[in-house]
Amino acid sequence: MQALIEEFGQYLRHERGQSEYTQKAYSSILNRFADWAGAQQLARWNAVELSHLLGYLKHQRNSETPIGDDAPKKRGRPRSDSAKLSTESLYLEIAALKAFYRFCVQEQFLPSNIAENLTLPRRWKRLPKALTDAEIEKLLRPIEPATPATLCDHAMLELGYASGLRLAELRGLRLEQLRLDAGFIHVIGKGNKERIVPVGRRAVEAIERYVEHGRSKLAKAGKSPSNVFLTSRGTPFAAVTLWGRIKKQCGRAGIERNITPHMLRHSFATHLLEHGADLRVIQELLGHSSIATTEVYTHVAGKRLKAIHQQYHPRG
């Protein structure tokens, strides 16, 4: 069973251009299924039936199944009733199985797609949370004392808010993608899709200061890659390390509420919309393939408009 999982991983990586997170998540799910199938005496994929997929999903609903880079290696521990598999996690489990079976039938590894009748659960649309203007001002104040690490943090925060980059795009950004003299960067996003994103004056200044006075000290001669943002060891950031640095700076700025990984990106989009930017332009800047994904920000802006109306209208 493992050979087909590896073939599928290669397909996601080289033909579909899926993100590293999606590749790891799907492979993890399929390996869990293979482990479960082995316990059911199912040694080959063509022995698996729809009833087995349903049995596996039922098993997953009642056992601990973390997904992502931080997932513990140990699996199958009992899950309390209050901590059963979330709808989001179940959605990902089913999506992985459906994608795998589509691939297997397409490549003629299996005769039929038994996963096509699996129904994806309805996902609740979560409204993106944005920082306020006051919180952004606090967060983007220069960090003192200035060290290579603080210059790096400040440049990351400025760029994240100025350009709405995903954390993965921030981590993977390379020096050759910077066009600071022209005021933009060349971003390679999800699925290796490319886009050009403008960078504001303050972000340009922060990046130039960091590259000249910070990165030059962090980079190890002949060893460090061309990633813009480097750790104290001169290596690119791991996802969890980068997120930890951003959370630390949010705490330094006195932002006490729960911070999410995409909050700078959400703030970028929300503040653009509130100040009159066209939704199609925001879609292009964020790298969304569908306008429907970007439209979620209209609900956030709508809340603000309603609050302003209630505050200032004579009959609000």
C-alpha positions as CSV (number, residue, x, y, z in Angstrom):
1,M,0.0,0.0,0.0
2,Q,2.9,2.3,0.8
3,A,4.1,2.3,-2.8
4,L,0.9,4.0,-4.1
5,I,1.0,6.5,-1.3
6,E,4.5,7.5,-2.3
7,E,3.4,7.7,-6.0
8,F,0.6,10.0,-4.9
9,G,3.0,12.2,-3.0
10,Q,5.2,12.6,-6.0
11,Y,2.1,13.5,-8.1
12,L,1.0,16.2,-5.5
13,R,4.5,17.6,-5.5
14,H,5.5,17.6,-9.1
15,E,2.3,17.7,-11.1
16,R,-0.2,19.5,-8.9
17,G,2.4,21.8,-7.2
18,Q,0.6,21.4,-3.9
19,S,2.0,23.2,-0.8
20,E,4.3,21.3,1.5
21,Y,1.6,21.4,4.2
22,T,-1.0,19.7,1.9
23,Q,1.6,17.1,0.9
24,K,2.4,16.2,4.5
25,A,-1.2,16.3,5.7
26,Y,-2.4,14.0,2.9
27,S,0.5,11.6,3.2
28,S,-0.1,11.4,7.0
29,I,-3.8,10.7,6.5
30,L,-3.1,7.9,4.0
31,N,-0.5,6.3,6.1
32,R,-2.9,6.3,9.0
33,F,-5.5,4.6,6.8
34,A,-2.9,2.1,5.7
35,D,-2.1,1.3,9.4
36,W,-5.8,0.9,10.1
37,A,-6.3,-1.2,7.0
38,G,-3.4,-3.5,8.0
39,A,-5.1,-4.1,11.4
40,Q,-8.2,-5.1,9.4
41,Q,-6.2,-7.7,7.4
42,L,-6.4,-5.5,4.2
43,A,-3.0,-5.7,2.6
44,R,-3.8,-4.3,-0.9
45,W,-5.7,-1.2,-2.1
46,N,-7.9,-3.2,-4.4
47,A,-9.2,-5.1,-1.4
48,V,-10.5,-1.9,0.2
49,E,-14.3,-1.3,-0.2
50,L,-16.5,1.8,0.6
51,S,-17.5,0.1,3.9
52,H,-13.9,0.1,4.9
53,L,-13.5,3.8,4.2
54,L,-16.6,4.5,6.3
55,G,-15.3,2.2,9.1
56,Y,-12.0,4.1,9.1
57,L,-13.7,7.5,9.3
58,K,-15.9,6.3,12.1
59,H,-12.8,5.1,13.9
60,Q,-11.2,8.5,13.4
61,R,-14.2,10.3,14.8
62,N,-13.5,8.6,18.1
63,S,-9.7,8.6,18.3
64,E,-7.1,11.3,18.5
65,T,-5.9,12.2,15.0
66,P,-3.9,15.5,15.0
67,I,-3.0,16.9,11.6
68,G,0.0,19.0,10.6
69,D,3.7,19.5,11.3
70,D,3.2,19.5,15.1
71,A,1.2,16.3,15.3
72,P,2.7,13.8,17.8
73,K,4.1,10.6,16.5
74,K,2.0,8.4,18.8
75,R,-1.5,7.7,17.3
76,G,-4.6,6.0,18.4
77,R,-4.9,7.3,22.0
78,P,-8.4,7.6,23.3
79,R,-10.0,10.9,22.7
80,S,-12.4,12.4,25.3
81,D,-16.0,13.1,24.1
82,S,-15.3,16.8,24.3
83,A,-12.3,16.5,21.9
84,K,-13.6,14.4,19.1
85,L,-12.3,14.9,15.6
86,S,-13.3,18.4,14.4
87,T,-15.3,19.0,11.3
88,E,-12.3,20.7,9.7
89,S,-10.1,17.6,10.4
90,L,-12.8,15.2,9.2
91,Y,-13.1,17.3,6.0
92,L,-9.3,17.0,5.4
93,E,-9.4,13.2,6.0
94,I,-12.2,12.8,3.4
95,A,-10.6,15.2,0.9
96,A,-7.3,13.3,1.1
97,L,-9.0,9.9,0.4
98,K,-11.1,11.4,-2.5
99,A,-8.0,13.0,-4.1
100,F,-6.0,9.8,-3.7
101,Y,-8.7,7.6,-5.3
102,R,-9.1,10.1,-8.2
103,F,-5.4,9.9,-8.8
104,C,-5.4,6.1,-8.7
105,V,-8.2,5.7,-11.2
106,Q,-6.7,8.4,-13.4
107,E,-3.4,6.6,-13.5
108,Q,-5.2,3.2,-13.8
109,F,-3.7,1.9,-10.6
110,L,-7.2,1.0,-9.4
111,P,-10.3,0.1,-11.4
112,S,-12.9,2.3,-9.7
113,N,-13.2,5.3,-7.4
114,I,-14.9,4.0,-4.3
115,A,-14.3,7.3,-2.5
116,E,-16.5,9.3,-4.9
117,N,-19.5,8.6,-2.8
118,L,-18.0,10.0,0.4
119,T,-19.7,13.3,1.3
120,L,-17.6,16.2,2.5
121,P,-19.0,17.7,5.7
122,R,-20.3,21.3,5.6
123,R,-17.6,23.7,6.8
124,W,-18.5,26.7,8.8
125,K,-17.2,29.9,7.2
126,R,-15.0,31.6,9.7
127,L,-14.7,35.3,9.5
128,P,-11.1,36.5,9.4
129,K,-9.8,38.4,12.4
130,A,-7.9,41.6,11.8
131,L,-5.8,43.7,14.1
132,T,-7.0,47.3,14.7
133,D,-5.1,50.3,13.4
134,A,-3.9,51.0,17.0
135,E,-2.6,47.4,17.4
136,I,-0.8,47.6,14.0
137,E,0.9,50.8,15.1
138,K,2.2,49.2,18.3
139,L,3.3,46.0,16.5
140,L,5.2,47.9,13.8
141,R,7.2,50.2,16.1
142,P,11.0,49.6,15.7
143,I,12.2,47.0,18.1
144,E,14.9,48.2,20.5
145,P,17.7,47.5,21.1
146,A,18.4,46.8,17.4
147,T,20.1,43.5,16.9
148,P,20.2,41.2,13.8
149,A,17.3,39.2,15.2
150,T,15.1,42.3,16.0
151,L,15.9,43.8,12.6
152,C,14.7,40.5,11.1
153,D,11.5,40.4,13.2
154,H,10.7,44.0,12.3
155,A,11.2,43.5,8.6
156,M,9.1,40.4,8.6
157,L,6.2,42.2,10.4
158,E,6.4,45.2,8.1
159,L,6.4,43.1,5.0
160,G,3.7,40.7,6.2
161,Y,1.4,43.7,6.8
162,A,2.5,45.7,3.8
163,S,2.0,42.9,1.3
164,G,-0.4,40.4,2.9
165,L,1.9,37.4,2.4
166,R,1.1,33.9,3.8
167,L,3.6,32.7,6.4
168,A,4.9,30.1,3.9
169,E,5.5,32.8,1.4
170,L,7.3,34.9,4.0
171,R,9.5,31.9,5.0
172,G,10.3,31.0,1.4
173,L,11.0,34.5,0.1
174,R,14.4,34.8,-1.5
175,L,16.7,37.7,-2.2
176,E,16.2,37.4,-6.0
177,Q,12.5,38.0,-5.5
178,L,13.0,41.4,-4.0
179,R,12.6,44.4,-6.3
180,L,12.8,47.1,-3.6
181,D,14.1,49.8,-6.0
182,A,10.9,49.5,-7.9
183,G,8.8,48.9,-4.8
184,F,7.5,45.4,-5.3
185,I,8.3,41.7,-4.7
186,H,7.8,38.7,-6.9
187,V,5.9,36.1,-4.8
188,I,5.6,32.4,-5.5
189,G,2.4,31.2,-3.7
190,K,0.2,28.2,-3.5
191,G,0.5,25.7,-6.3
192,N,3.6,27.6,-7.5
193,K,1.4,30.5,-8.8
194,E,3.3,33.7,-9.2
195,R,2.2,37.2,-8.5
196,I,3.7,40.7,-8.2
197,V,2.9,42.5,-4.9
198,P,3.7,46.1,-4.1
199,V,5.7,47.0,-1.0
200,G,5.2,50.2,0.9
201,R,7.9,52.7,1.7
202,R,8.2,51.7,5.4
203,A,8.4,48.0,4.6
204,V,11.1,48.7,2.0
205,E,13.1,50.7,4.5
206,A,12.8,48.0,7.2
207,I,13.9,45.3,4.7
208,E,16.9,47.3,3.4
209,R,18.0,48.1,7.0
210,Y,17.7,44.4,7.9
211,V,19.5,43.1,4.8
212,E,22.4,45.6,5.3
213,H,22.8,45.5,9.1
214,G,21.1,42.2,10.2
215,R,21.1,39.5,7.5
216,S,24.7,40.2,6.7
217,K,25.6,39.1,10.3
218,L,23.1,36.1,10.4
219,A,24.2,34.6,7.1
220,K,27.0,32.0,7.3
221,A,29.5,32.5,4.4
222,G,29.0,29.9,1.7
223,K,26.4,28.0,3.8
224,S,23.3,30.1,4.1
225,P,20.7,29.9,1.4
226,S,19.3,32.9,-0.4
227,N,16.2,33.1,1.8
228,V,15.6,36.7,2.9
229,F,14.8,35.9,6.5
230,L,17.3,33.8,8.5
231,T,17.5,32.4,12.1
232,S,20.4,33.1,14.3
233,R,22.0,29.9,12.9
234,G,21.9,31.3,9.4
235,T,19.2,28.9,8.3
236,P,15.6,29.4,6.9
237,F,12.8,29.5,9.5
238,A,10.8,26.4,10.2
239,A,7.1,27.2,10.2
240,V,6.6,26.8,14.0
241,T,9.7,29.0,14.7
242,L,8.6,31.8,12.4
243,W,5.1,31.7,14.0
244,G,6.7,31.7,17.5
245,R,8.7,34.8,16.7
246,I,5.6,36.7,15.4
247,K,3.6,35.7,18.5
248,K,6.4,36.9,20.7
249,Q,6.4,40.3,19.0
250,C,2.6,40.5,19.4
251,G,3.1,40.0,23.1
252,R,5.8,42.6,23.2
253,A,3.4,45.1,21.6
254,G,0.8,44.4,24.3
255,I,-1.6,42.5,22.1
256,E,-3.3,40.2,24.5
257,R,-6.1,38.6,22.4
258,N,-5.6,35.3,20.6
259,I,-3.4,35.7,17.5
260,T,-3.8,33.5,14.4
261,P,-1.1,32.8,11.8
262,H,-2.9,34.7,9.1
263,M,-3.8,37.8,11.2
264,L,-1.3,40.1,9.5
265,R,-2.6,38.9,6.1
266,H,-6.2,39.4,7.2
267,S,-5.4,42.9,8.5
268,F,-3.8,43.8,5.2
269,A,-6.9,42.8,3.3
270,T,-9.4,44.2,5.7
271,H,-7.7,47.6,6.0
272,L,-7.4,47.9,2.2
273,L,-11.1,47.2,1.9
274,E,-12.1,49.7,4.6
275,H,-10.1,52.4,2.9
276,G,-11.8,51.8,-0.5
277,A,-9.7,49.3,-2.4
278,D,-11.5,47.3,-5.0
279,L,-12.2,43.6,-4.1
280,R,-10.7,42.4,-7.4
281,V,-7.5,44.2,-6.6
282,I,-7.4,42.6,-3.2
283,Q,-8.0,39.2,-4.7
284,E,-5.0,39.7,-7.0
285,L,-2.8,40.9,-4.2
286,L,-3.7,38.0,-1.9
287,G,-3.2,35.4,-4.7
288,H,-6.8,34.0,-4.4
289,S,-7.8,32.0,-7.4
290,S,-11.5,32.7,-6.7
291,I,-13.2,36.0,-5.8
292,A,-15.5,34.0,-3.5
293,T,-12.5,33.4,-1.2
294,T,-11.9,37.2,-1.0
295,E,-15.5,38.1,-0.5
296,V,-15.3,36.9,3.1
297,Y,-13.6,40.3,3.9
298,T,-16.8,42.2,2.9
299,H,-18.5,40.7,6.0
300,V,-15.7,42.0,8.2
301,A,-15.9,45.5,6.6
302,G,-19.6,45.4,6.9
303,K,-19.4,45.0,10.7
304,R,-17.2,48.1,10.9
305,L,-19.6,50.1,8.7
306,K,-22.5,49.1,10.8
307,A,-20.7,50.1,14.0
308,I,-19.8,53.5,12.5
309,H,-23.4,54.0,11.4
310,Q,-24.7,53.2,14.9
311,Q,-22.2,55.5,16.5
312,Y,-22.6,58.6,14.2
313,H,-26.1,58.5,12.7
314,P,-28.7,60.6,14.6
315,R,-31.0,57.6,14.6
316,G,-28.3,54.9,14.8
